[in-house]
Amino acid sequence: MAFKRLDPEDFVVSSNSVTSTVWSNNSPSLNTFFTSSTQKEGTSGPYYLNVYQTASDSDSAAIQFQIAYGNKNGGGGVNFDSAVPNVSATTTIYGQYRTLVLEDENANFIWGTTQTGSANGDNDFYVISPERARYKQTLLPGTLNLSIRSANSVATNTFIELTDNSNMVKLPTYFGTQRAYLIVSGSDGKSYDGGLGYNTLIGSYGLFLPDISTILLSAYALDSNLADSGINLATSQVADTFGDNPTRLYTKISQSIAPNLSATGNVFELNSQETLTSDFVFIRARNSEYNYTENPSFISGSTGEVIFPYFINNPQTFPTTIGLYNDSNDLLAVAKLSRPIQKDFTKEALVRVKLDF
């Protein structure tokens, strides 16, 4: 075994971005949607709705995303306490995301360039959250494509296609350190007509927050009629009443797979992004180094002499392993070569060790 201190120039740090689809089985688009009656009727039912890629009782079923509904005034939810009005599961959802996104319990959501109806537009929203197991770090801007059918009859084939506006802006909006993009009518990060792509009554359709992997959709925008670029979703805001609003949005998303409805044939496309940081360590074995070994087949264990005189002036070794130690001689990492390399006084070796974390 031989040791050599590494120099600062032997270390190089590199970062690479890796992208992949959010959905199970590496599917680029989610086109089948199922829910679980057990979950919906359970204790979590008033808060959110789990959506699967196949029937929930199937062995291959996995949660793909959740849908939740938040209301500032508690509408669409049953009050926790009859003596305390307007405090329900929907106010919990609203407050949770107001704190998470705006970081201020008194702040209001603004969906882009608000127009008429802005006073009502802040009251409630829908939340689409990809299941945490479906992605590693963040969502990838520009990959959101979501088709939602209108509440009109199926025969009309009326729908909206939503995307984020990441390919239309040089810099995103920031809430604290969080990036936020507006959700507009379009695809692949751009509006169809190159304009704002807004709902005419409320501004944008919502916010795309890649760093917390969250999609917020304005209920006011979705509730508006077709002429105002909405889908007539008819969100229930009745106080102290379970409105089952997540199911309303789920139904319109799941119906979007009808033939010839979506321009692309896909309903929900979304990719994740992960930054992998790698340390590259360059191990250099010069011609005069690592030519001798302490292996018992090479030297005598009792005298330390080279067993075969031929190897005194013409030694040969075959390194197979590289160990990285700290100054206290603690072994920190081990790199195995794919095959032994021959080393003697006429050869030099350069091995690049890659450490991912």
N, C-alpha and C positions, 0 to 999 in steps of 0.2 A: 504494500500500500504506500502510495506517495501523496504528499500534500503540496498544494501551491496556493498562495494567496491571490485572489482575483483583484484586478484593478478596476477603478470606477468605470472606465470605458468598456469593460467587459459586460456591463449591464445596460439593457435597452428596454424601455417600457413602451408598450403599444396598446392602443384601444381599437376594437373592431365592433361594429354594429351588426347584430344578427337578427333577422326577422323571420317570423313564422306565423302561420294562421292561428287564430284564437281557438278554433273549433276542434272537436275530437276527430281522430283519424286523419289529421292533417287536411281536412276538407277546406278548400278556399272559401266556400260559402255555406251558410246554414240555411237549408231549404225545407226542413221538416221540423215541426214544433209540437211538443207534448207537455202536459202538466201532470201533476200528481194530486189526486183528490185528497189523499192522506195529508200531504203538506198543506194544501189550501185550507182544509178544515181543522188543522192543528193549531198550536199556539202561535206559530209564525205566520199563519195565513193572513191576519189583519195587517201585517207589516209588508210582506212581499210575496211574490209568486215565482217559484222555481220553474225554469223552462228547460226541457230535455230535448235531445236530438232524436230520441226514439221513445217508445212507450216506457213509462217509469218503472214498470214491473219487469222489463227486459234486463237480462244479465249485462248487456252492453250499454244500458242507459247511464248517462252522466249529465250532471247539471251543466248547461252551457252559459246561461245568464239568468239574472233575476230582474224582475220588474217591480218597482215600488211606486207609491203615490204619496206626495207630500202636500199638505194644505196648511197654510198659515193659521187659519181660523178653525181647524179641526174638522172641516166639512168632509163628508165621505167616509167618516169613521165613527165608531161608537165611543162615547165618552168613557174614560177610565172610571170616573166617579160621577154619579148623577148629580152630586152636590157641586161639582166643579165643571161648569159648561165649557165647551169648545177646547177641551184637552183630550185628544184621542191619539190613536196610533199614527194618524196622518200628521198631526202636529209634531210628533216625535220624529218622523221622517223628515219633515220640513226643517226642524231645528237642527237635526243632525247634519244635514248637507249645507245649511246656512253657516254653521260653525266650521265645517270641514272646508268649504270652498271660500266663503267670504271672510272667515275668521273674525266675524263680528256679529253678535246676536241681534244687533239692531239694524244691520244693513239689509238692503233690498236687492233682489236679483234684477238685473237689467239685461234683456235679451237683445243685445246689439243696439241699433238705432231705433228706439221705441217710437211709436207714433200714437195714433188714437188708441185708446184702450190700455195704455200702459199702466194705469192705476189698478186695473183688474189683472193685468198680466203677471204681476208679481205674486199673486195669491197662492198659486199652486203649480206643481210640475210633476212630471213623470221621471223616474230614474231607471236607466238600464245599466246594470253592472255585470260585466262578464265575470263568470265564476273564477275565483282566485287561482284555482288549479289549472286554468286554461292558458295562462300566460305567466311569464317570468318576471318582467320588470315594468314596462309601460306599454300603452297602446301606441301604434304607429300612426301619426297624422297623415291624412291623405288616403287612408285605406278604408275609411268608413263609408259604406254604401248600404242604406237601409230603405226598403220599400214598404210603405204602409198603405193599405187599401182604404178607400173612403167608406164611410158608414152608409153610403147609398147602396142600392141593389148591386149584387155581384155582376149583373149583366152589363152595367155601365163601364166596368173595368177602369174606374177612376181611382187614381192612387197618387201619392207623392213619393219622390225619391230624394232622400236626404243624404248629405255628406258634410264634412267639415270644410271650412274655407282656408285650410292651411296652405294651399297652393295659390291663393289669391292675395296673401299678405306677406310682407317681409318679416314682420315680427308678430308673435302672438300677443294677446292680452295676458297680463299677469295678475293673479290674485295672490299676493305674497310672493312665494317662490314657485307657484303653480302656473303652468302654461294653460291657456284657455283659448279655444278657437270657436267661432260661431258656427252653428249648424244651419246650413242653407239648402235650398233646393238645387240639386245637381249630382255630380258623381266624381269620384277620385279627387276630392279636394277642391273642386271648382264648380261654380254655378253653371247651368246649361247655357245661359245667354251671355255670360261674361259680366252680368250685372251683380247686384247685391244678392239676389236669390232669396229675398226675405218674404216672410208672411206679411201681407200688406197692413194688418192691423196691429201687430205686436212687435215687429222687427224681425229678428232671426227666429228660428224654430227652437233654439236652445243653445247649450254649451257643450263642447267636446273637451273633456279634461283628461288628456292622455296620462299625466303623471299619477293620477289616482284612479285611472281606468274607469272613468264614469262618463255616462252620457245623460245629460239633463234635457228634457223636452218640455217646452212650455205647453201646459194644458190649454191655455187660452188660444195659442196658435193652432193647436190640433182641433180645438172645438169650433173654430171659425168655419164659415161655409166655404164651398168650393170656389166661389168668386173671389174670396179673400185668401185663396191658396191654403185653406184648411181641409179637414176631412170630416167635419161634422161628428166628432167623436162623442159628444154629449157626455162629458165628464160629470159625474154626480157630486154635488157639493152640499147635499142636504146634511144639516147638523145632526149629530147623534144617531146616524144611520150608516150601516155598512154599505158603501156604494160599490164595492168590488171593482174599483177602477183599474187595477192592474190587469184584470181579466179583459176589460174593454180594449186596452191597447194590445194585449196578447192576441186577441181574436183578430184584430185588423192586420197585425203582422203575419199571423199564420195563414190568413186568407190571401196573402199577396202572392202565393205560389201558383195561383190559377193560370192556365195557359195564356200566353201572350200578354200577361199583365205587366210584368217587369221588362224593361227594355233589354236587360242583360240576361233575363231568365233566372237571376239570382235574387234572393230576398235580403239576406244579411251577410255582408262581407266585412271582415275586420281582421287586421293583423296586429301582432304584438312585436315589440322591439326590445332587444337586450344588448347592453354594452358589455363586452367581455374585455377585461383588462389582462394583458399578458406581460410577464417579465421574461425577456430573452436573456439568457446567460451564455456567453461565448467562452467555451473551455478550449484553450490552446495548448497543445502538446508539441513543443519544439523538438527539433531533431535530437537534441542532447537530453531530453527529459523522458521519463517513464519507460526507459529501456530495460530496467532491471526490476525484478519482483521478489517478494519475500515468500513466494509459493514454495512449499517443501520440495517440489520437483525441480526447483531451480537452484536453491542454495541448501547447504547443510544446516540442519536445525541446531547442531551442537557447536559447530565452529563458525557458522555464518559465511563459509566459503562457497564460491560457485562450484557446483558439483561437476559440470562438464567444462573443461578448459576452453573448448571452442567458443563458449558463450562469454568468456572474460572480455574479449575485445570485439566480439560480434554477437551481442545479445539480441534476443527477439522476445517480445511479449505480445499478448493478445488481450488488450483491455476489453471488458464487457460491461462494466458498471461505473457510473460517476456518482459520487456522493458530494452533497453540498453541506458544509459545516459552518457553524458560527465561530466566534473567537474563543468560545469555551469548549470547543471540540464536540459540540452537540450536533448529531446528524439531523438535518432539517428536511432534506429531500433526497430522493434517490432516482436517478435516471438510468434506464436500461437501454443499451444499444440494441438495435434490431439484429445485429450480428457482430461477432468479435472483429476488431480491426487489428491488422498486423502493425507493429511498431518496432523500429530499430533506428540506428544512427542515421540512416539514409532517408527517413520518412518523418514528416510532420503531420499532425492531425488537428482539425478544427471541428469541434462538436458544438452545435447550438441546442441548448436546453430551453424548452418552453414551459413556463409555469403559468397556468390559468387560474384565476380566482375571481 
